[in-house]
Amino acid sequence: MSSAIYRFGRFDLDPGLGRLRHDGQPVRIEPKALALLCYLVAHRDRVVSKKELLTTVWSGEPVSDAALATGLRTVRLAIGDTGSQQQLIRTVHRRGYQFVASTNTEVAEPPVSTNAAVETSWSRDVIRFCRTADGTRLAWAATGEGPPLMRTANWLSQMDLERTVPEFAHWFEGLTRGRRLIRYDERGYGLSDWTTTFTLDEWIEDIDAVADAAGLDRFPLLGVSQGGPLAAAYAALRPERVSRLVLNAAYARGRIAQARDATERAEAALDLKLTLAGWHAQNHSYQRFFGAQFFADDTPEKWDTFTSFQRRSVSAANGARFLEEQTRLDVADLARRVRCPTLIVHSRDDPRIPLSQATELAELIPDSRLVVLDGRNHLLTADEPAWPRFLEELHTFLAEQDQ
């Protein structure tokens, strides 16, 4: 498993291993204080409010501002900073705190055993940044070697943490088999600018910016979950850039957009209200239920891991905004304009996006093929039979254009 490494001054911080070192020597620090430091460093491009820190680092536990003050003192003591000097962590009056030390970021991979069934060709993944046409800063990275495969952003991502989460780590090994995978954090979350508004047009600009930064001219595009409609829209609007399209657990229309009558519109509106309430309140019971929709065949502990990852990747307000935008998303007309060969792969009993939405996509996109996998997970896990089947279908489909 890989982990991000942040280097500032004579310190290096590895959140995946839960380790802070000074000149190569371990620094002892209380776990909650270490989590606080990791969050501030990961979001060093902005001021983080007290409320956000208490909500994310303490996971909504009933604690006071005094707990945060104690945590900050512990962190500053560990890294040689003080409340008066503030050379590394700056207090912004009435707004919050910001990590201000010059920092380098890289994602280091452990050595791959020569006895492994599949060996990866990469050893280091460097996070880079680019700007969109409207000036928004995006984090992106290229992993592996070979022909390119770009993956659109989807709910949710954070470049420096993804590989430390077991539910996502296998995607990197699987997608980089003989390929160069380009991925990014969408505007509004992760290491990209936490803008508070986002539209389909802006998401299209995000893909343009990352593709340009990666030096891509024409490339295959993968869209998973909410990244699916975005990928389909991009393929329709940029036909000169997309050579092949792969959609997994995707849809053309969000729940509100696809409602056909008053009853369905009322049900969709109620579902959205409950969702927004659960996200704004960071309600643990709701977010566990939400996680169960993504990993139906996994344990409650896995749902909690997913919930924790979400809390670290996005603010409660932005999480709610993203979910609302997704329910109203409608790319059906654009899907009809897709002209590149398209592979659509969907789990038969996906509890979040029904199979009927995959069949709708297959009907809309002229040159498309639908493959149905046996399974209940919305996001495929490493230990389910559907995962190797998905990889086989994907790599076979992409290899057709390489011949």
ChimeraX attribute file (.defattr): number of C-alpha atoms within 10 A of each C-alpha:
attribute: neighborCount
match mode: 1-to-1
recipient: residues
	/A:1	15
	/A:2	22
	/A:3	23
	/A:4	25
	/A:5	21
	/A:6	20
	/A:7	20
	/A:8	18
	/A:9	13
	/A:10	10
	/A:11	17
	/A:12	21
	/A:13	24
	/A:14	21
	/A:15	21
	/A:16	18
	/A:17	13
	/A:18	13
	/A:19	17
	/A:20	24
	/A:21	17
	/A:22	16
	/A:23	10
	/A:24	10
	/A:25	10
	/A:26	13
	/A:27	15
	/A:28	11
	/A:29	17
	/A:30	12
	/A:31	12
	/A:32	16
	/A:33	21
	/A:34	24
	/A:35	20
	/A:36	21
	/A:37	25
	/A:38	23
	/A:39	19
	/A:40	21
	/A:41	23
	/A:42	23
	/A:43	21
	/A:44	19
	/A:45	16
	/A:46	16
	/A:47	17
	/A:48	19
	/A:49	15
	/A:50	15
	/A:51	13
	/A:52	18
	/A:53	20
	/A:54	19
	/A:55	20
	/A:56	23
	/A:57	22
	/A:58	16
	/A:59	17
	/A:60	17
	/A:61	10
	/A:62	8
	/A:63	11
	/A:64	9
	/A:65	11
	/A:66	9
	/A:67	14
	/A:68	20
	/A:69	12
	/A:70	11
	/A:71	20
	/A:72	20
	/A:73	15
	/A:74	20
	/A:75	22
	/A:76	18
	/A:77	13
	/A:78	20
	/A:79	20
	/A:80	11
	/A:81	17
	/A:82	18
	/A:83	14
	/A:84	8
	/A:85	10
	/A:86	16
	/A:87	14
	/A:88	20
	/A:89	23
	/A:90	19
	/A:91	16
	/A:92	12
	/A:93	7
	/A:94	8
	/A:95	12
	/A:96	16
	/A:97	20
	/A:98	21
	/A:99	24
	/A:100	18
	/A:101	16
	/A:102	10
	/A:103	15
	/A:104	13
	/A:105	19
	/A:106	18
	/A:107	20
	/A:108	17
	/A:109	16
	/A:110	10
	/A:111	12
	/A:112	14
	/A:113	10
	/A:114	8
	/A:115	7
	/A:116	8
	/A:117	6
	/A:118	12
	/A:119	14
	/A:120	20
	/A:121	17
	/A:122	17
	/A:123	14
	/A:124	15
	/A:125	20
	/A:126	16
	/A:127	19
	/A:128	17
	/A:129	16
	/A:130	17
	/A:131	17
	/A:132	20
	/A:133	11
	/A:134	9
	/A:135	9
	/A:136	19
	/A:137	22
	/A:138	25
	/A:139	23
	/A:140	24
	/A:141	19
	/A:142	21
	/A:143	24
	/A:144	22
	/A:145	15
	/A:146	13
	/A:147	15
	/A:148	21
	/A:149	23
	/A:150	26
	/A:151	21
	/A:152	27
	/A:153	25
	/A:154	16
	/A:155	19
	/A:156	20
	/A:157	22
	/A:158	24
	/A:159	24
	/A:160	25
	/A:161	22
	/A:162	22
	/A:163	22
	/A:164	17
	/A:165	17
	/A:166	15
	/A:167	19
	/A:168	18
	/A:169	17
	/A:170	17
	/A:171	17
	/A:172	15
	/A:173	17
	/A:174	20
	/A:175	20
	/A:176	22
	/A:177	18
	/A:178	16
	/A:179	19
	/A:180	19
	/A:181	21
	/A:182	21
	/A:183	23
	/A:184	27
	/A:185	27
	/A:186	29
	/A:187	23
	/A:188	22
	/A:189	26
	/A:190	26
	/A:191	27
	/A:192	23
	/A:193	20
	/A:194	20
	/A:195	13
	/A:196	14
	/A:197	12
	/A:198	15
	/A:199	12
	/A:200	17
	/A:201	11
	/A:202	17
	/A:203	21
	/A:204	19
	/A:205	18
	/A:206	26
	/A:207	23
	/A:208	18
	/A:209	21
	/A:210	26
	/A:211	19
	/A:212	13
	/A:213	16
	/A:214	18
	/A:215	9
	/A:216	15
	/A:217	11
	/A:218	15
	/A:219	17
	/A:220	21
	/A:221	25
	/A:222	26
	/A:223	23
	/A:224	24
	/A:225	22
	/A:226	26
	/A:227	23
	/A:228	28
	/A:229	28
	/A:230	29
	/A:231	29
	/A:232	31
	/A:233	26
	/A:234	27
	/A:235	26
	/A:236	22
	/A:237	16
	/A:238	14
	/A:239	16
	/A:240	12
	/A:241	18
	/A:242	23
	/A:243	18
	/A:244	23
	/A:245	28
	/A:246	25
	/A:247	27
	/A:248	25
	/A:249	26
	/A:250	27
	/A:251	32
	/A:252	26
	/A:253	20
	/A:254	22
	/A:255	23
	/A:256	22
	/A:257	17
	/A:258	18
	/A:259	16
	/A:260	10
	/A:261	8
	/A:262	9
	/A:263	10
	/A:264	14
	/A:265	16
	/A:266	13
	/A:267	14
	/A:268	18
	/A:269	17
	/A:270	12
	/A:271	15
	/A:272	18
	/A:273	14
	/A:274	12
	/A:275	19
	/A:276	20
	/A:277	14
	/A:278	18
	/A:279	23
	/A:280	16
	/A:281	15
	/A:282	21
	/A:283	13
	/A:284	16
	/A:285	11
	/A:286	17
	/A:287	22
	/A:288	19
	/A:289	15
	/A:290	20
	/A:291	21
	/A:292	23
	/A:293	19
	/A:294	21
	/A:295	23
	/A:296	22
	/A:297	15
	/A:298	15
	/A:299	10
	/A:300	15
	/A:301	10
	/A:302	19
	/A:303	22
	/A:304	19
	/A:305	15
	/A:306	23
	/A:307	22
	/A:308	17
	/A:309	19
	/A:310	22
	/A:311	21
	/A:312	24
	/A:313	26
	/A:314	23
	/A:315	22
	/A:316	20
	/A:317	14
	/A:318	19
	/A:319	23
	/A:320	20
	/A:321	18
	/A:322	21
	/A:323	17
	/A:324	19
	/A:325	16
	/A:326	20
	/A:327	19
	/A:328	14
	/A:329	21
	/A:330	22
	/A:331	23
	/A:332	20
	/A:333	13
	/A:334	18
	/A:335	24
	/A:336	18
	/A:337	17
	/A:338	25
	/A:339	18
	/A:340	19
	/A:341	19
	/A:342	26
	/A:343	22
	/A:344	25
	/A:345	25
	/A:346	33
	/A:347	24
	/A:348	20
	/A:349	17
	/A:350	21
	/A:351	16
	/A:352	18
	/A:353	23
	/A:354	17
	/A:355	19
	/A:356	12
	/A:357	18
	/A:358	25
	/A:359	18
	/A:360	14
	/A:361	26
	/A:362	23
	/A:363	15
	/A:364	18
	/A:365	24
	/A:366	16
	/A:367	14
	/A:368	18
	/A:369	16
	/A:370	17
	/A:371	17
	/A:372	17
	/A:373	17
	/A:374	15
	/A:375	18
	/A:376	22
	/A:377	25
	/A:378	27
	/A:379	21
	/A:380	24
	/A:381	20
	/A:382	16
	/A:383	9
	/A:384	14
	/A:385	13
	/A:386	20
	/A:387	19
	/A:388	15
	/A:389	15
	/A:390	20
	/A:391	15
	/A:392	12
	/A:393	16
	/A:394	21
	/A:395	15
	/A:396	11
	/A:397	17
	/A:398	21
	/A:399	11
	/A:400	9
	/A:401	11
	/A:402	7
	/A:403	5
